[in-house]
Amino acid sequence: MEEGWLRYDRQMRLDGWGRAGQERLARARVAIVGMGGLGCPAALYLAAAGVGALKLIDSETVELTNLNRQILHWSEDIGRPKVCSAAEKMRRLNPLVRIEPIEARLTPENAEELLGDVEIIVDALDNFETRLILNDYAIRSRKPLVHGAIWGWEGRAMTIMAPQTACLCCLFEAGPPPGIFPVVGTTPGLIAMIQATEVLKLLLGLGEPLFNRYLIYDGLSMELRVLQVRPRPNCPACGALRTDEYACSRDLFPIP
């Protein structure tokens, strides 16, 4: 087997994957918005899997307090743009993948410019306001949005595909209080692996994505729960896309 394919030999042995699936990954373009605790491991594993083009979007620089969880940033990277730090390691891991670092903050005005050429968007953000911008863009563009969030020992994940699924605004009417939140590094690592798995499933057309299912991970009790959720007809973000009646879980509270 030629070297380019040998790299992916073990995953290509999976039922439904094969060479055709790997070629599908090689043609794919995925954006990861946020290169922190979620974005770093998600990007790393998508690059390792051979997703052809990965767009990294973040406006921040590496700080010392990032290093307990943001695994693509090392001590010598403090002060560097996160997207540059991450891109450097990812290119060394897999030179066959095209990495595009973009040092920018996502806004309603630049969302189309930054995300218009990708197929799937990974929400690896750490603030609710920017998440809503991403949620609105995913609804307008009808692109899958793979959401992840963490707080301390707890993490959550869901895949949004409007108008068939609930969006973030279907679940949450307001964000959490502002401030610095606690986090143990293993929590975003685990949630990022779920996000990366969702991306691969979507690209390959395999398995069942987290559509209308909200996954909650509790590291202290080592429990995983999956709540069934539904779009709500009066959702301010996606409600206008539907005329059918849905119920919605209202006992959830968002984490950054």
N, C-alpha and C positions, 0 to 999 in steps of 0.2 A: 504494500500500500504506500503510495507516495506520501511524503512527509506532511503535506498540508492536511490530508485526510487522516493520517495516523494519529495526529494530535487529538482528534475527536472520536477515535475508534470505539471507546467504551460506551459513549452515549449513543452512537450510531447503531449499536447492537440492540437497542431497545425497540420493542414492537411499535411500529408506526413512525419510527424516526428514520433510520437508514440514511443513505446518501441524499435522497430527495429532500428529506427534512433538513439535513445539514446545509444543503444548497439554499433552502428557504431561509434559514438563519443568516447565511452569508449575504443575502440580498436585503435583509431587514435594516430598518433605521429606527432606533429607539432613543428617546430623550430621558435623561435622569435629571430632575430638577431638585437641586440640593445635594451638595457633596459633603455631607456630614456623616452622622452615625448610621443612617439608613443608606444614603447614597453611595458611600464607599464600598461596603460589601456587596450591595446589589450590582454596582458597576463592575466590580472585580469578577464576580461569577458570570455575569453576562458576557464579559470579554473572554473569560476562560472557555465558555460554551461556544464561542465563535459567532456571536451576533455581529453582523458585518460592519455596522456603523453605529457608534454611540456618541450622542451629543451630551456633554456635561455642562450644566448651567448653574452658576453660583456666583455671587458678588463678594463673598467674604474671603478673608485671609486666615491662615492657620494660626491658632492660638494654643498656648500650653494646655488650657483646660479642655481642648478637643481630644487630646491624645489618649484618653482612657477608652475611646470607642471609635474614633474615626480612623480606621486602620490603614488607609492609604496615605495618611499624613504622619511623618516621623519628626523627631526632635529637630533635625536640621531644616525642616520645612517651615518652622515658625516664622511668620511674616510673609510667606509666599501666598499668592492666590491659590485657593483650594483647588480650582479646576486645573491649574498647571501642575500642582503637586500630584493630584490623582492621575492625570493623563500620563505623566512620566512613568509611574509604576505600571500602569495598565499596558503601555506600549512595550515595556520590557517583558511583561507576562505573555502577551500575544501580539506580535508584530503584524499579524494578518488582519487585525481589526483596525478600522479607521476610527480614531478618537478625535473628536472636535471639542476642545475646551472653549467655553464662552463665559467670560467674566462679566456677568450682567445680572441685574435683579429683575425678575419677572414682573411685568406690569400689564394692565389691560391694553395699553398702547403697543407693547412690543410682543405680545403673546403670539400673534400670527407669524410675525417675522422669525421668532425663535423656534416655533414648534410646527410651522406649516408643512415641513418636509419630512416629518417623522410619522410612523405608524402607530406607535404606542408610547404613552407617557408614564413615567414612574414618579409618583409623588413622594419625594424624600425630604420634604420641607419640615421646618420646625416652628412655623407660626401659622395661625389659623387664617389670617387675612390673606396671605399669599396663596394658601390652599384654596380659598374661595375663588380667586382669580383663575387658578388652574382648573378648578371644577367647572366654572363658567365656560372656559375655552373648550374643555373636553365635551361639554354638552353641545356647544355651537358647532364644533367640528366633527362630532360623532366619532371621536377617537377613544379607544379604551384608555382609562386612567386607573393605574394600579396604585391604590392608596395604602400608606402605612403610617403609623403614628406610635409614639412611645412615651412613657412616663414612669420613671423609676424601674420597678420590676415588671411593669405591665406594658404590653404591646397590642396593637390592633391592626387589622388589614381587611381590605375589601377591594373588589374590582368593579369599576363603574363603566357601564356601556349604555349611555343615554340613546334613546328614551326607554330602552327595555328594562333598565335597572334603576334602583334608587341611586340618588346622588348624595353628596355630603350634606346638602341643604335639606334633603328629605329627612335626614336623621337629626341634624343639629340646627337649631335656630340661632344660636350664639356660640361664640368661642369661649375657651377657658380664660381665667384671669391672667393678665400679662405677668411676666416675671421669669426669673431663671428657674428651670425645672430640673429635678434630680434625675439621674440616669446611671444605671450600671451597664457597662459596655456590651454584655451578652444579650441584652434585650433588643437593641436595634440590630445586632447581628442576626438574631433569629428571625425577626420580622422582615429584614431585608432578604433573607433566603426565601421566605414565603413570597415576597414580591418578585424576586428573580424567577422563581418557579412559575408564578402566574404568567409572566412575560413569555417564557419558553412555551408554556401550554397554549397561549393565545397564538403565537407565531406558528406553532406546529399543528394546531387544530386538534390537540389531544386533551383528554380528561375533561373535568368540569371546573371552570374558573369560579372564583368567589363572587358570582353574580347574585345579588340580593341575599348575600350571606355575609355576616359581619363576624370575623374571627377575633376572639379575645384571648390573649395569652397572659397567664399569671405565673411569673417565674418563682414566686415564693411557695405556692402550692403545687407548682408544676402541673397546671391544668390548662387545657385548651377547650374553649367553648365556641360554638358557632351559632349565632342568632339569625333566624330568618327575618329579613326586613323587606319592606315593600315601598315603592314610590308613593308619595302622598299627592293627591290631585291638586292641592293648593300650594305646592312647593314653589317659592319665588324664582327658583333657578330653572327647573325643568318641568313644572306643572303645565305650562302652556303647550308642551309637546304631546300631552295625552288628554283623552276625554274619558277614559275608563276610571272606575272607582277603585281606590286602593286604601288599605289601612297602613299605618306606619308605627313602628316601635317608638315610644316617647320616653323610655326609661334609660336612655343613654346620655352620657355627657362626653363631649369631645376632649381629647388630650392634644397638646400642641403638635 
